[in-house]
C-alpha cells in the first residue's frame, strides 16, 4: 500500500517567516523547538512555533478512480505562537497581530497553502535574563486554517454484474 502522509508544518513556518520579513523588514526568524534550535546570537528575533492542532469538522474523501487513489481531507485549525524578542518586540508583535488579522495576511499566506483565522491578544512576557536585566518578549497566538491531507492507494472496480432473483413465499409457510 502506497501512502502519501500528511505534510509537515514547515510551510506554515516558511509562510509566517516570509510574512514577518515582509512586514517588519530584515528580521531574523527561527522555527521554534525543532531539532534543538538555539536562540540567535543577536537580541532581536522572531520565534515561530506551531503549538497545537484541532479538527474543525468531520473529514471527507476525494476519490480518483483513474489514478487508483483516495485522499482523506480533514479541515484543521493550528495554533501558532509567535514570540518577538528585543527592543522592537512590542511594535513587531502589534504589527503582526494587526496585519495577520487583515486581508493582507490572508492574501500573502494563500500561496503557502494556509490562511490566518484570527489572532489572540498580544501579551507582554518580558522576563528576567539572569544577568541583572530583562529580556523583552511580546507574544501572540495566530490561529491558521490548513486542511490536513493523506493520500493512499485505493482499489476500485470497473464493472458490476447485477442479477435479480424473485423469491416467492407460499401463504401460511412464512414464520412456521
DAHUTA-V513172 format. One line per field, one symbol per residue. psi: psi as a letter, one per 30 degrees, with the letter a starting at -180 (. if undefined). Layout:
psi: ???
This chain:
psi: kkkjlkllgeeeeeeeeeeeeeffaikkkkkkhkhhklklelfjlkkkkjellkkflkllkkkjeefhlkkkkjkkkkkkkjkkkaegeeeeeeeeeeffglfeeeeefeffglkkelklkkkjhklkggggaljkkkllkkklkkkkkkklkkkllfkkjkkkkkkkkkkffkg.
